[in-house]
Amino acid sequence: MTTGMWWFLGAAFGQLVLAALLLRTRSPERPELPPEALAMLRGGPRAAVTVALVALYQRGAVAAGRRGTIRANGGTGRTRDPLQLGVHRSLHRALALRVLATRPKARQALDALSTDLGRTGLLRPPGRLRAARILLACVPVTVGAGLLTSMPRDGAAGVAFVLGALPVVAAVALLCVPPTTRAARRLLSALRARHPLPAHRREVPDARDVLLYVALYGDPALTLFLPHFSRDGGLLRRRGGDEDGYGAGRGWSPDNGPTCTGGTPE
């Protein structure tokens, strides 16, 4: 191959290495996480806001509105939870869940929660995740530019295509890395093993435990414990939705990345 092609391949592999370093996380000691944080790890921002709404509903601070919306229904009480406060302050009028999660005050609280989870090594910091994705998106561009400007002749062309395909395939695989880490998925699995979803809601009289089950299981727990509020307030996902896909690299929201499944570098 030509010298120019080797330079382009070297640049592509350099972008891959830098992106992989950005995707790695530390594993410091982790404090006990609130239900909203566990929900964020399982299902992303929507799941976290759902748990916050359930907590507010338990205190009578919100109620189901018309046509699958949520409306404020009183004060927040003594809660100091930033996400619950941000969600309640965003309800100047009845809003659908997907809209509520994008309101500035709710979004600010969600960003703060994501930052805290990033410090614990359970969630990849959003800034580093975005930077890694930009680098990975540049990999096929770099390889393509090398092939166009330094295309080898004769039999070397096939070798160039094969070598160029290696960093492109690796970049696609890394683009599928989810926001959550292996440590987060192990944590959720362990909590689910210790707290299996009960068959009847009367088995869980404590409201705090209800929040934990909603955080860990999403729609099945909502349907079990809060069927009317969940249905009337539009908290349940449409058929075919996959909240757990957030932590496994599938079904991410637009600001979290593409729809795919991939491994997770630690």
C-alpha positions as CSV (number, residue, x, y, z in Angstrom):
1,M,0.0,0.0,0.0
2,T,1.0,3.6,-0.4
3,T,2.5,5.6,2.5
4,G,-0.5,7.9,2.5
5,M,-2.9,5.0,3.0
6,W,-0.9,3.9,6.0
7,W,-1.1,7.4,7.5
8,F,-4.9,7.4,7.2
9,L,-5.2,3.9,8.7
10,G,-3.0,5.0,11.6
11,A,-5.2,8.0,12.2
12,A,-8.3,5.8,12.2
13,F,-6.8,3.4,14.7
14,G,-5.8,6.4,16.8
15,Q,-9.3,7.7,16.9
16,L,-10.5,4.2,18.0
17,V,-8.0,4.1,20.8
18,L,-8.9,7.6,22.1
19,A,-12.6,6.8,21.9
20,A,-12.1,3.6,23.8
21,L,-10.3,5.5,26.5
22,L,-13.1,8.0,26.8
23,L,-15.6,5.2,27.2
24,R,-13.8,3.6,30.1
25,T,-15.0,4.3,33.6
26,R,-13.6,4.2,37.1
27,S,-15.1,2.1,39.8
28,P,-15.0,4.0,43.1
29,E,-16.9,3.1,46.2
30,R,-20.6,3.6,45.5
31,P,-23.1,5.1,48.0
32,E,-26.7,3.7,48.3
33,L,-28.6,4.9,45.4
34,P,-32.1,6.4,45.5
35,P,-34.9,4.9,43.4
36,E,-34.7,7.6,40.8
37,A,-31.0,6.8,40.2
38,L,-31.7,3.1,39.9
39,A,-34.5,3.9,37.4
40,M,-32.0,6.1,35.4
41,L,-29.6,3.1,35.1
42,R,-32.4,0.8,34.0
43,G,-34.4,2.9,31.6
44,G,-32.8,6.3,31.2
45,P,-34.3,9.8,31.9
46,R,-37.9,8.7,31.2
47,A,-37.7,6.0,33.8
48,A,-36.2,8.3,36.4
49,V,-38.9,10.9,35.8
50,T,-41.6,8.2,36.2
51,V,-40.2,7.2,39.6
52,A,-40.2,10.9,40.6
53,L,-43.8,11.2,39.6
54,V,-44.8,8.1,41.5
55,A,-43.2,9.5,44.6
56,L,-45.0,12.8,44.1
57,Y,-48.3,11.0,43.5
58,Q,-47.9,9.1,46.8
59,R,-47.9,12.4,48.6
60,G,-50.8,13.8,46.6
61,A,-48.5,16.4,44.8
62,V,-49.5,15.3,41.2
63,A,-52.5,13.6,39.6
64,A,-53.4,12.2,36.2
65,G,-54.6,14.9,33.8
66,R,-56.6,14.6,30.6
67,R,-55.5,12.5,27.6
68,G,-52.5,10.8,29.2
69,T,-51.0,13.8,31.0
70,I,-49.8,14.7,34.5
71,R,-50.8,17.8,36.4
72,A,-49.7,19.4,39.7
73,N,-52.2,18.7,42.5
74,G,-50.6,20.4,45.5
75,G,-47.3,21.1,47.2
76,T,-44.3,18.7,47.2
77,G,-44.3,18.3,51.0
78,R,-40.9,18.0,52.7
79,T,-39.1,16.3,49.9
80,R,-35.6,17.5,49.1
81,D,-35.1,15.2,46.2
82,P,-33.8,17.4,43.3
83,L,-35.5,15.4,40.6
84,Q,-38.9,15.4,42.3
85,L,-38.6,19.1,42.9
86,G,-37.5,19.8,39.3
87,V,-40.4,17.7,37.9
88,H,-43.0,19.3,40.1
89,R,-41.8,22.8,39.3
90,S,-42.1,22.0,35.6
91,L,-45.8,21.2,35.9
92,H,-47.1,24.7,35.3
93,R,-49.7,23.0,33.1
94,A,-50.6,19.4,32.4
95,L,-47.8,17.7,30.4
96,A,-47.2,14.3,28.8
97,L,-44.4,12.3,30.3
98,R,-42.2,12.6,27.2
99,V,-42.6,16.4,27.2
100,L,-42.1,16.7,31.0
101,A,-38.7,15.0,30.8
102,T,-37.5,17.7,28.4
103,R,-38.6,20.8,30.5
104,P,-35.6,22.9,31.6
105,K,-36.0,22.4,35.4
106,A,-36.6,18.6,35.0
107,R,-33.8,18.4,32.5
108,Q,-31.4,20.2,34.8
109,A,-32.2,17.7,37.6
110,L,-31.7,14.8,35.2
111,D,-28.3,16.1,34.1
112,A,-27.2,16.5,37.7
113,L,-28.3,12.9,38.4
114,S,-26.4,11.7,35.4
115,T,-23.3,13.5,36.6
116,D,-23.6,12.0,40.0
117,L,-23.9,8.5,38.5
118,G,-20.9,9.2,36.3
119,R,-18.8,9.9,39.4
120,T,-19.8,6.5,40.8
121,G,-18.7,4.6,37.7
122,L,-22.2,3.4,36.9
123,L,-23.0,5.8,34.0
124,R,-20.6,7.1,31.4
125,P,-20.2,10.9,31.7
126,P,-22.4,12.5,28.9
127,G,-19.6,14.8,27.7
128,R,-17.1,11.9,27.3
129,L,-19.7,9.8,25.7
130,R,-20.5,12.5,23.1
131,A,-16.8,13.1,22.4
132,A,-16.2,9.3,21.9
133,R,-19.1,9.1,19.5
134,I,-17.7,12.0,17.5
135,L,-14.4,10.3,17.2
136,L,-16.0,7.0,16.2
137,A,-18.1,8.7,13.5
138,C,-14.9,10.1,12.1
139,V,-13.3,6.7,11.7
140,P,-15.2,5.7,8.5
141,V,-14.7,9.2,7.1
142,T,-10.9,8.9,7.7
143,V,-10.7,5.4,6.1
144,G,-12.8,6.6,3.1
145,A,-10.7,9.6,2.6
146,G,-7.6,7.4,2.6
147,L,-9.1,5.1,0.0
148,L,-10.1,7.9,-2.2
149,T,-6.9,9.9,-2.1
150,S,-4.3,7.1,-1.7
151,M,-6.0,4.1,-3.5
152,P,-3.4,1.4,-4.0
153,R,-3.1,-0.3,-7.3
154,D,-3.1,-3.9,-8.4
155,G,-3.4,-6.5,-5.7
156,A,-2.7,-4.1,-2.9
157,A,-6.2,-2.6,-3.3
158,G,-7.9,-5.7,-1.7
159,V,-5.5,-5.6,1.2
160,A,-6.3,-1.9,1.7
161,F,-10.1,-2.5,1.8
162,V,-9.6,-5.4,4.3
163,L,-7.4,-3.3,6.6
164,G,-9.7,-0.3,6.2
165,A,-12.7,-2.4,7.2
166,L,-11.2,-3.4,10.6
167,P,-11.3,0.1,12.2
168,V,-14.8,0.7,10.7
169,V,-16.2,-2.5,12.1
170,A,-14.6,-1.7,15.5
171,A,-16.1,1.8,15.4
172,V,-19.6,0.5,14.8
173,A,-19.2,-1.9,17.7
174,L,-18.1,0.9,20.0
175,L,-20.9,3.1,18.9
176,C,-23.3,0.5,20.4
177,V,-21.8,0.8,23.8
178,P,-24.6,1.8,26.2
179,P,-24.5,4.7,28.6
180,T,-24.5,2.3,31.6
181,T,-21.5,0.2,32.6
182,R,-21.2,-3.5,33.5
183,A,-21.1,-2.5,37.1
184,A,-24.5,-0.9,36.8
185,R,-26.0,-3.9,35.1
186,R,-24.6,-6.2,37.8
187,L,-26.1,-3.9,40.5
188,L,-29.5,-4.0,38.9
189,S,-29.4,-7.8,38.5
190,A,-28.4,-8.2,42.2
191,L,-31.2,-5.9,43.4
192,R,-33.7,-7.8,41.3
193,A,-32.5,-11.1,42.7
194,R,-33.0,-9.7,46.2
195,H,-36.3,-8.0,45.4
196,P,-38.3,-10.1,43.0
197,L,-41.6,-8.5,41.8
198,P,-44.4,-9.8,44.1
199,A,-47.5,-11.4,42.7
200,H,-49.9,-9.2,44.7
201,R,-49.6,-5.5,45.6
202,R,-50.8,-6.2,49.2
203,E,-47.5,-7.9,49.8
204,V,-45.8,-4.5,49.7
205,P,-47.5,-2.1,52.1
206,D,-44.6,0.4,52.3
207,A,-44.6,3.2,49.8
208,R,-40.8,3.4,49.7
209,D,-40.7,-0.2,48.6
210,V,-43.2,0.6,45.8
211,L,-40.7,3.1,44.5
212,L,-37.9,0.5,44.5
213,Y,-40.0,-1.9,42.5
214,V,-41.0,0.7,40.0
215,A,-37.3,1.7,39.7
216,L,-36.2,-1.9,39.1
217,Y,-39.1,-3.2,36.9
218,G,-40.8,-0.3,35.2
219,D,-44.2,-1.1,33.6
220,P,-44.9,-4.4,35.3
221,A,-44.5,-2.7,38.7
222,L,-46.6,0.3,37.6
223,T,-49.4,-2.0,36.4
224,L,-49.3,-3.9,39.7
225,F,-49.2,-1.1,42.2
226,L,-50.6,2.0,40.4
227,P,-52.7,0.7,37.5
228,H,-55.1,3.6,37.2
229,F,-52.7,6.5,37.7
230,S,-50.2,4.8,35.4
231,R,-52.7,4.3,32.6
232,D,-54.5,7.6,33.0
233,G,-51.3,9.6,33.4
234,G,-49.6,8.0,30.3
235,L,-46.7,6.5,32.3
236,L,-46.9,3.1,30.6
237,R,-44.9,2.7,27.5
238,R,-46.6,1.8,24.2
239,R,-46.6,-1.9,23.2
240,G,-43.1,-2.9,22.0
241,G,-41.3,-0.3,24.1
242,D,-38.1,-1.5,25.8
243,E,-37.0,0.5,28.8
244,D,-34.3,-2.0,29.7
245,G,-32.7,-1.4,26.3
246,Y,-31.2,1.8,27.6
247,G,-28.8,-0.2,29.7
248,A,-28.1,-2.8,27.1
249,G,-27.5,-0.6,24.1
250,R,-30.9,-1.0,22.6
251,G,-33.7,1.5,22.3
252,W,-31.8,4.6,23.4
253,S,-33.4,8.0,23.4
254,P,-32.1,10.3,20.7
255,D,-29.6,12.0,23.0
256,N,-28.1,8.7,24.1
257,G,-27.1,7.2,20.8
258,P,-28.0,4.8,18.1
259,T,-30.2,1.7,18.3
260,C,-28.0,-1.3,18.4
261,T,-26.5,-3.8,20.8
262,G,-22.8,-4.0,21.7
263,G,-20.2,-4.8,24.3
264,T,-19.2,-2.5,27.1
265,P,-15.6,-1.5,27.7
266,E,-14.8,-1.0,31.4
